[in-house]
Amino acid sequence: MHLAVLGINHKTAPVELREKASLTGEMCGNLSRYLLDDDGISEVVPLSTCNRTEVYLVASRPEIGRHEAMSALAGIAAIELRDLEECVYYHEGETAVNHLYRVAGSLDSLVVGEAQIMGQIKDAYHAAHERESTSVLLNRLFRHALEVGKRVRTETRIGENPVSVSSVAVEMARKVFDELEGRTVLLLGAGKMGELTATHLVSHGVSSFLVSNRTYAHAEEMAEKFDGRAVPFEDLSDYLHMADIVISSTGAPHYVLRKGEVERALRKRHNRPIFFIDIAVPRDIDPGVNDVYNAFLYDIDDLNDVAGTNAAQREKEARKAEAIIDEEVENFIHWLSSLEVVPTITALREMAEEIMDGELKKMLAKFDGDLTEKDRNRIEALASGIVNKMLHEPTVELKRAANERGGYLYVESMRRLFKLNGAKKANSKRKEHQKVERIED
Amino acid sequence: MDLVKVEEILFIATVISYLVSGGFYIWYLITRSEKSLRVGTMLLFLGLMAHTLALILRWVSSGHAPMANLYESLSLFSWGIVLFFLIAQRFYPVQAAGALVVPTAFLVTSVAGVFYVGPEPLVPALQSYWLWIHVTIAMLSYGLFALAFGAGFFYVVQEYLLKKNYRNVQYAFVLLLSVLGLVLGLWGGSKLANPAKVMDPVTQIASNVYAASDYLMIAGGGVAGLVIGLALGILAGKGASKPGFAKRLPSLDVLDEVSYRGVAFGFPLLTIGIITGAIWADQAWGTWWSWDPKETWSLITWLFYGGYLHTRLTMGWRGRHSAVIAVIGLVMVLITYLGVNLFLTGLHSYTPAG
């Protein structure tokens, strides 16, 4: 049984190809069915987001997995096999596990530390689970991956520091106002960045918008988008004092807001702070505004500076995350190796022989030397005969099942029923087992 | 084991847990490690428990509320600071301020330890239930002012950080720590100095007579404290004056709110403290008000915080201006509370000499 992943992502494939390879839920279902029709493939989970399309699978031989997954993906997404071949990556075993964990920890994302990927993996796995295209191996792998993703998010600060200009602006605003709910935002100009920042503010609970633009119609249009109110550009100074946050992104060649106006506005609002976000180039707001008492001004350079430090911070956190992932991959591989048939059979035999030896010793001691050598041999032969006969059928059955779909179930059951935890590293291993079991619950 | 011994052990445990907890709070501020915060809070809480027990034991063994001498009242003061901080932390995201508040509590507690005296019966002048009321209320107001101070200081720092004015962040730390160093140095120097005691034959109040060598000692202590404070201030300022530090501090909104609440609750308590003091004075000394240094300074402090509320409520002051007043206000409190007892003489000097 081989665990493998085949896929493309934003690093390996151009956007045109990723668009084509992006799979709907239905396509994922078809892909799974098609792959599972092959006797060599026993489990499949397709994962498709805007930056990646991947197929996780369990195959009896590695070559089968690669070949089948590639042609299935090319077929269903209607991509030339040759095009796909150029950008595809294929990982097996430990590397595949490592890959999924890095994806779950959002280390493989376009924006390292983004939070959506966890939900996407969860959805992909649940869909696969529902269509019954997963079994012991991928079930555990994906549940563990979600756990790893969660661990990365809680134990590192990878997602904490925003790296985009608009989210940095929101973060800084929250350092002034704490809660943004109930605050009023004044939106100047119709720049794309300004709109994006405003959208961000909406997601933080801002609901009251004033919009102004040199062209009144544009202001009205934007005001409608944010359920706000358009105000004439000429009367700006009459409204400025109502705003807690001002976002400016006009195309004006000169300052739109000057220090004097801001001073007046602050007096009018009894010094309650105003946070100015100037994302226009050339700048819209007089830099002197930052010197006004309780006025805070951030221009595009300031925001980029913060974003830059944050990105560096994320890099640092990403290294911590890698360490967590390495550890978890090792845990999983450990569990995986316990599912190998041969060591399981060996462990079973060892256990049986240990019991037999113990019982024999006890029994022979009772005879206290009354037995001849011949008697002893007979008793010993009897014991080992029983053990061998008892173990024969399960051993054969296990070997046979190992090459079948779901064969791991037998191995796992065997290990559980006979408590075959393996003598070596018994302690650490037991801990891992408990951990993995908890994830499964 | 007798109660005094147990109280001593509990008190030492308190000092140690405040110290270690303060370390964890500072570490939390630097690294933002949640674990460090949890440990710090837990230690602070345990410290508070030990502290509470120590105070109760002192009450039991001395037979009166623990506020009769400087050891007892300082201990009560730091107890109030810690209590209010833990409550504030429960309701506001002010964990970061713990890096200032908890070491302050540690400092006050250890200063209390310096003045340690065993339980003893009350000086006749203090034997009144007014002691209990007057001192508790005054201590509660001091604790709240200390909280307002901590939040106010970090308000100023956070505002400079958000204005990208990093140099002023450094100045703020340098100023705070060198003033603190200077005050502690002067105080240390005055402990080392050994002024002669002269008893006023009429009032029976002891007063200090300082010789030139005593003044030199005090000045030397002040200089040494100033230098150490300056060095620490530069170091702390360097660490804090970078954009990333803003993220570790609470928002201006929260800091302003906490500082304001501190004064808003502290001021009425101080008012009641002064009024109860006057009533007590009338009963004990036969006069409501005698312009004793402590009375004078508490009036100044009262006017000062009154100014805070006045400018805030009628003139719309808020933010940095208010925060600065809250910071300076604590200096007034310290003069009223400690300076008067230690350096000046008057009716309120109950501290055993030395």
Interface residues (C-beta under 8 A of the other chain):
Chain A: R157 N161 E171 M172 R174 K175 V176 F177 D178 E179 H270 N271 R272 P273 N290 Y293 N294 F296 D302 D305 V306 T309 Q313
Chain B: R32 P93 Q158 L162 K163 K164 P243 G244 A246 K247 L249 P250 S251 L252 D253 V254 G316 W317 R318 G319 R320 H321
